[in-house]
Amino acid sequence: MSKLFERDDDIVALATPFLSSALCVIRSSGASSISKFSKIFSNHSALNSASGNTIHYGYILDNENNCKVDEVVVCLYRAPKSFTGQDAIEVMAHGSVVGIKKIIDLFLKSGFRMAEPGEFTLRAFLAKKIDLTKAEAINEIVFAKTNKTYSLAVNKLSGALFVKIDTIKKSILNFLSAVSVYLDYEVDDHEISIPFDLILNSKAELKKLINSYKIYEKIDHGVTLVLAGSVNAGKSSLFNLFLKKDRSIVSSYPGTTRDYIEASFELDGILFNLFDTAGLRDADNFVERLGIEKSNSLIKEASLVIYVIDVNSNLTRDDILFIDKNKSNSKILFVLNKIDLKINKSTEEFVRSSVLNSSNLIMISTKNLEGIDILYDKIKALISYERVEVGLDDIIISSRRQMQLLEKAYALIVDLLGKIDRQVSYDMLAFDAYEIINCLGEITGEVSSEDVLNNMFKNFCLGK
């Protein structure tokens, strides 16, 4: 059996990053965790007799070397009133990498073992403190990329998804109850009403949840935004401007960016995967040619391309070819950069006369930020077809495991409705209803196997 299911032993893990910081949190849980920890705590007698949900001040002690290791604050929890449902200790210590290692070593010498990833959350689930949808929501909160995905995960942590699944399951149970009455008492069809409408309603609700997974993918994966253009047009300056930091090298020397650079930023709740590409030109350098080939590939796959043009210089051959090829492309935004300098009128006039959709042409300066707000507004308008408006109270499926079980339950309901249309025997309908209920129970964890739990919790952070 996996260590994850040895619930009576005492575990410890660092709950904060293993980095130098002001504070760190080391958490532990288990039937003997308080008594074992008290052996390395300065005020051990007070700790052993303390009630749950109390805070204690003292020192971590290295008894072998007769010295103090750190000054700490300890949060004490008594079963069952803790996250894991067990006795638990959380130590808030100074965030010294050396100190953290010493404290955890003392825990291990006192009889604790290192926790597996997700083991604290698994113990909470096994103690029925949370269901699986809440457990997965905890992991989603930790790894949320945007404010939107974070808020949606918090909504599920509050139990919204569990309530929705439970409501669907109760509808199937009501249907099953009516069918069972018919089977148990052998009544005639006209003497009992079978609520077939509950199955249709459940089918519709499951479909909504399944469709929400596609919405989540768009929110989570983000929009691919590629910066393209000739060398030295200002792509890297614009890249740094989006990120609000110097991530890409800016130089007057042509061809500074030999390969694409990737980073992410958030704009009004939308996640953008931003690529600064190699400048388009005929290059003699083999490495630069490879970078340009990658740039062309990214441009084809992008959700939105910003083509940057140096408006105080003559257009390059590549500029003219690109404009001619993409002048009516709705996913291309042409940006005339460097308007703080002297504008080359022939360049401006050519671009204005060539680009068919004038609203897809913007003039900016990455140096004095002129036109940048207009650029932001235009980007949001152009990706509106990919943007998904989701309320914070909406239930969005983000787990592949949940998605697969929902699809299975939906297929079972479709099959059940087909049997109802064919007027098959009620005992077969009852069997299918049981299957749907069990499938929904797997989503919340009411029906689960050790293999499923092992696979799910191994992806959690250590200390969660």
C-alpha positions in Angstrom: 0.0 0.0 0.0 1.2 3.5 -0.8 2.6 5.7 2.0 -0.2 8.1 1.2 -2.7 5.7 2.8 -0.7 5.1 6.0 -2.7 7.8 7.8 -1.6 7.1 11.4 2.1 7.9 11.0 3.4 11.4 11.5 4.4 13.5 8.5 6.2 16.8 8.0 6.9 19.1 5.0 7.9 22.6 4.2 4.7 24.4 3.1 6.5 27.5 1.7 9.3 27.6 -1.0 12.7 26.4 0.0 14.2 29.9 -0.5 15.6 32.6 1.7 12.6 34.7 3.0 11.3 36.6 6.0 9.3 33.6 7.2 8.6 30.0 6.4 5.9 27.5 7.5 6.7 23.9 8.3 3.6 21.8 8.8 3.1 18.3 10.3 0.2 16.0 11.0 -0.4 12.6 12.6 -1.6 10.8 15.7 1.6 11.5 17.7 2.7 14.7 16.0 2.2 16.9 19.1 4.0 14.7 21.6 6.9 14.0 19.1 7.3 17.7 18.3 7.2 18.7 22.0 10.6 17.0 22.4 12.3 19.6 20.3 10.3 22.6 21.6 11.4 24.7 24.5 8.0 24.8 26.3 7.2 21.1 25.8 5.0 20.7 28.9 2.7 23.6 28.0 2.4 22.3 24.4 1.4 18.7 25.5 -1.3 20.0 27.7 -2.6 22.8 25.4 -6.0 22.7 23.8 -6.5 22.9 20.1 -6.4 26.0 18.0 -3.8 27.7 20.2 -0.6 29.5 19.4 2.7 29.1 21.3 6.0 31.0 21.4 9.3 29.3 22.0 12.5 27.9 20.5 13.3 24.8 18.4 16.0 22.9 20.3 18.8 20.7 19.1 19.0 18.5 22.2 22.0 16.5 21.0 24.2 19.6 20.7 22.4 21.4 23.5 21.6 24.6 21.5 18.7 26.6 20.2 18.0 26.4 16.4 15.4 29.1 15.9 12.9 31.3 17.6 9.4 30.2 16.4 5.7 30.5 16.7 3.8 27.3 16.8 0.1 26.7 15.8 -1.4 23.7 17.5 -4.5 21.8 16.3 -6.3 18.9 18.0 -8.2 16.2 16.1 -10.7 16.4 14.6 -10.6 20.2 14.4 -7.7 20.5 11.9 -7.3 20.5 8.1 -6.3 16.8 8.1 -8.7 15.8 10.9 -5.6 14.8 12.9 -3.4 16.3 15.6 -1.2 18.8 13.8 1.6 21.3 14.3 2.5 24.3 12.1 5.8 26.0 12.8 6.4 29.6 11.7 10.1 30.1 11.6 12.6 32.5 10.0 13.1 31.8 6.3 16.7 30.8 6.4 17.5 27.9 4.0 20.1 26.6 6.6 17.6 26.9 9.4 14.8 25.2 7.5 17.0 22.2 6.8 18.0 22.0 10.5 14.4 22.1 11.7 13.2 19.5 9.3 16.1 17.3 10.2 15.1 17.6 13.8 11.5 16.6 12.9 12.8 13.5 11.1 15.1 12.5 14.0 12.0 12.8 16.3 10.1 10.1 14.4 8.4 12.0 11.6 8.7 11.1 7.9 8.7 13.4 4.9 5.2 13.9 3.5 4.5 12.9 -0.1 3.2 15.5 -2.5 -0.5 16.2 -1.7 -0.5 14.0 1.4 -1.9 16.7 3.7 -4.8 17.3 1.3 -5.3 13.6 0.8 -5.6 13.1 4.6 -8.2 15.9 4.7 -10.2 14.0 2.0 -9.9 10.7 3.8 -11.1 12.4 7.0 -14.1 13.7 5.0 -13.0 17.3 5.6 -13.2 18.0 1.9 -14.5 16.2 -1.2 -12.4 15.6 -4.3 -13.7 18.7 -6.1 -12.4 20.8 -3.3 -9.1 19.0 -3.2 -8.6 19.7 -6.9 -9.7 23.3 -6.3 -6.9 23.7 -3.8 -4.3 22.6 -6.4 -5.9 24.9 -9.0 -5.6 27.9 -6.6 -1.9 27.2 -6.1 -1.2 27.0 -9.8 -3.6 29.7 -11.0 -2.1 31.8 -13.8 -4.5 34.7 -13.8 -7.0 36.5 -11.5 -9.8 34.8 -13.4 -8.6 31.2 -13.0 -7.8 32.0 -9.3 -11.4 33.3 -8.7 -13.0 30.3 -10.4 -10.9 27.9 -8.3 -11.9 29.7 -5.1 -15.6 29.3 -6.2 -15.1 25.6 -6.4 -13.3 25.5 -3.1 -16.5 26.9 -1.6 -18.3 23.8 -2.7 -20.1 25.1 -5.8 -19.1 22.2 -8.0 -19.9 19.6 -5.4 -23.4 21.1 -5.0 -24.0 21.1 -8.8 -22.9 17.4 -9.1 -24.9 16.4 -6.0 -28.0 18.1 -7.5 -27.6 16.1 -10.7 -27.0 12.9 -8.8 -30.2 13.5 -6.7 -32.2 13.9 -9.8 -31.0 10.5 -11.0 -31.7 9.0 -7.6 -35.3 10.3 -7.7 -35.7 8.6 -11.1 -34.1 5.4 -9.7 -36.4 5.5 -6.7 -39.5 5.7 -8.9 -38.3 2.8 -11.0 -37.5 0.8 -7.9 -41.0 1.3 -6.6 -42.3 0.0 -9.8 -40.0 -3.1 -9.7 -40.5 -3.8 -6.0 -44.3 -3.6 -5.9 -45.1 -4.6 -9.5 -47.5 -1.7 -10.0 -48.9 -0.8 -13.4 -47.4 2.0 -15.4 -50.5 4.2 -14.8 -50.3 3.8 -11.0 -46.9 5.4 -10.7 -45.3 8.4 -12.4 -41.8 7.8 -13.7 -40.0 11.2 -13.8 -38.3 10.8 -17.2 -37.9 14.6 -17.4 -35.3 14.4 -14.6 -33.1 12.4 -17.0 -33.5 15.0 -19.7 -32.7 17.9 -17.3 -29.6 16.0 -16.0 -28.4 15.5 -19.6 -28.6 19.3 -20.2 -26.8 20.1 -17.0 -24.0 17.7 -17.7 -23.6 19.1 -21.2 -23.2 22.6 -19.7 -20.4 21.3 -17.5 -18.7 19.5 -20.3 -18.8 22.6 -22.5 -17.3 24.7 -19.7 -14.1 22.7 -20.0 -13.5 24.2 -23.4 -14.0 27.7 -21.9 -11.4 26.9 -19.2 -8.9 25.8 -21.8 -9.2 29.2 -23.5 -8.9 31.0 -20.2 -6.0 28.9 -18.9 -4.0 28.4 -22.1 -4.2 32.1 -23.1 -4.0 34.0 -26.3 -0.9 33.7 -28.5 0.4 37.1 -29.4 3.4 37.4 -31.8 5.5 40.5 -32.4 6.9 40.4 -35.9 8.6 42.9 -38.3 11.9 43.8 -39.8 15.0 44.1 -37.8 15.4 47.1 -35.5 11.7 48.1 -35.8 11.2 48.2 -32.1 9.7 44.7 -31.4 11.9 44.1 -28.4 11.0 47.5 -26.9 7.3 46.7 -27.3 7.9 43.2 -25.8 9.5 44.8 -22.7 6.7 47.3 -22.5 4.0 44.6 -22.4 5.9 42.8 -19.7 6.7 46.0 -17.8 10.3 44.9 -17.4 13.5 44.5 -19.5 13.2 40.9 -20.7 14.3 41.2 -24.3 17.6 42.9 -25.3 17.1 46.2 -27.0 19.9 47.3 -29.4 20.4 49.5 -32.4 22.4 46.6 -33.9 20.3 44.7 -36.5 19.4 41.1 -35.8 19.8 41.3 -32.0 17.0 38.7 -31.5 18.3 35.5 -33.3 15.5 33.2 -31.9 12.1 33.9 -30.4 11.7 34.9 -26.8 8.6 33.8 -24.9 6.9 35.3 -21.8 3.4 35.7 -20.4 1.4 38.8 -19.2 -2.1 39.5 -18.2 -4.3 42.2 -19.6 -7.8 42.7 -18.1 -8.0 39.1 -17.0 -6.8 37.7 -20.3 -3.6 35.6 -20.3 -1.3 36.4 -23.3 1.5 34.2 -24.4 3.8 36.8 -25.9 6.6 36.0 -28.5 9.3 38.4 -29.6 10.5 37.0 -32.9 13.6 37.3 -35.0 13.5 40.3 -37.4 12.4 39.3 -40.9 15.1 39.8 -43.5 17.5 37.9 -45.8 20.1 36.6 -43.4 23.5 35.1 -44.2 24.0 33.8 -40.7 22.7 30.1 -40.4 21.5 30.6 -36.8 19.6 33.8 -37.7 18.0 32.0 -40.7 16.7 29.3 -38.4 15.3 32.0 -36.1 13.5 33.6 -39.0 12.0 30.3 -40.0 10.7 29.8 -36.5 9.3 33.3 -36.6 7.3 32.6 -39.7 6.0 29.4 -38.2 4.8 31.3 -35.0 3.1 34.0 -37.2 1.0 31.3 -38.9 -0.1 29.8 -35.6 -0.7 33.0 -33.6 -4.1 34.2 -32.4 -2.9 37.8 -33.1 0.2 39.2 -34.8 1.5 42.7 -34.2 3.6 43.7 -37.2 6.0 46.5 -36.1 7.2 49.0 -38.7 9.9 51.7 -38.2 8.0 54.7 -39.4 11.1 57.0 -39.7 12.9 54.6 -42.1 12.2 53.3 -45.6 10.2 50.1 -45.8 12.3 47.0 -46.3 11.6 44.4 -49.0 10.2 42.1 -46.3 7.9 44.8 -45.0 6.4 45.3 -48.4 6.0 41.6 -49.0 4.4 41.1 -45.6 2.0 44.0 -46.0 0.9 42.9 -49.5 0.3 39.4 -48.3 -1.5 40.2 -45.1 -3.2 43.6 -45.8 -6.7 42.1 -45.3 -5.8 39.7 -42.6 -8.0 40.4 -39.5 -5.6 38.9 -37.1 -2.7 41.2 -38.1 -2.4 44.6 -36.4 0.1 46.9 -38.1 1.9 49.2 -35.7 3.9 52.2 -37.0 6.6 52.7 -34.2 9.0 55.6 -33.4 6.5 58.4 -34.1 8.6 60.5 -31.5 11.2 60.8 -34.3 10.9 62.3 -37.7 8.2 60.4 -39.7 9.1 59.1 -43.1 6.1 60.3 -45.1 6.5 57.8 -47.9 6.5 54.9 -45.4 3.4 56.2 -43.6 1.5 56.9 -46.9 2.4 53.4 -48.4 1.2 51.6 -45.3 -2.0 53.7 -45.0 -2.9 53.1 -48.6 -2.1 49.4 -48.5 -3.7 48.2 -45.3 -7.4 47.6 -46.2 -8.7 47.8 -42.7 -7.6 51.2 -41.4 -8.7 50.4 -37.9 -5.9 47.7 -37.8 -3.3 50.4 -38.2 -2.0 52.2 -35.1 0.9 54.7 -34.6 2.9 54.5 -31.4 6.1 55.4 -29.7 7.6 52.8 -27.3 9.9 55.6 -26.0 7.3 58.2 -24.8 4.3 55.7 -24.7 2.2 57.7 -27.2 -0.6 55.6 -28.6 0.1 52.6 -26.2 -3.4 52.9 -24.6 -5.0 52.8 -28.0 -2.9 49.8 -28.8 -4.1 48.0 -25.7 -7.7 48.7 -26.5 -7.2 47.5 -30.1 -5.6 44.2 -28.9 -8.6 43.5 -26.6 -11.0 44.3 -29.4 -9.2 42.0 -31.9 -9.1 39.0 -29.6 -12.7 39.4 -28.5 -13.6 36.4 -30.6 -11.3 34.3 -28.3 -12.3 36.1 -25.1 -14.8 34.3 -22.9 -16.9 36.3 -20.4 -17.2 34.2 -17.3 -18.8 35.3 -14.0 -17.0 34.6 -10.8 -19.9 32.5 -9.6 -19.9 30.3 -12.8 -18.9 26.7 -12.4 -16.1 25.9 -14.8 -14.6 22.4 -15.2 -10.8 22.6 -15.2 -9.8 19.0 -14.3 -9.2 16.5 -17.0 -10.2 13.7 -14.6 -13.6 15.5 -13.9 -14.1 16.1 -17.6 -13.6 12.4 -18.5 -16.1 11.3 -15.8 -18.6 13.9 -17.0 -18.3 12.6 -20.5 -18.8 9.1 -19.3 -21.9 10.0 -17.3 -23.2 11.9 -20.3 -22.8 8.9 -22.6 -24.6 6.7 -20.0 -27.5 9.2 -19.9 -27.7 9.3 -23.7 -27.8 5.5 -23.6 -30.4 5.4 -20.9 -32.7 7.8 -22.9 -32.3 5.5 -25.9 -33.5 2.6 -23.8 -36.4 4.6 -22.5 -37.5 5.4 -26.1 -37.2 1.7 -26.9 -39.2 0.8 -23.8 -36.7 -1.7 -22.5 -37.4 -3.4 -19.1 -37.3 -1.2 -16.0 -34.7 -3.4 -14.3 -32.2 -2.4 -17.1 -33.1 1.2 -16.6 -32.4 0.8 -12.9 -29.0 -0.7 -13.6 -28.0 2.2 -15.9 -29.2 4.7 -13.3 -26.9 3.1 -10.8 -24.0 3.4 -13.2 -24.6 7.1 -13.7 -24.8 7.7 -9.9 -21.5 5.8 -9.4 -19.8 7.8 -12.1 -20.9 11.1 -10.6 -19.8 9.8 -7.2 -16.3 9.3 -8.6 -16.1 13.1 -9.4 -16.8 14.0 -5.8 -14.8 11.1 -4.3 -17.7 9.2 -2.8 -16.7 6.4 -5.1 -12.9 6.2 -5.6 -10.0 3.7 -5.8 -6.5 3.9 -4.4 -5.0 4.1 -7.9 -7.1 7.1 -8.8 -6.2 8.9 -5.6 -2.5 8.2 -5.9 -2.4 9.5 -9.5 -4.3 12.6 -8.6 -2.5 13.7 -5.5 1.0 13.0 -6.8 0.7 16.2 -8.9 0.2 18.4 -5.8 2.9 20.5 -4.2 5.0 19.1 -1.4 3.4 20.4 1.8 -0.1 20.6 0.4 
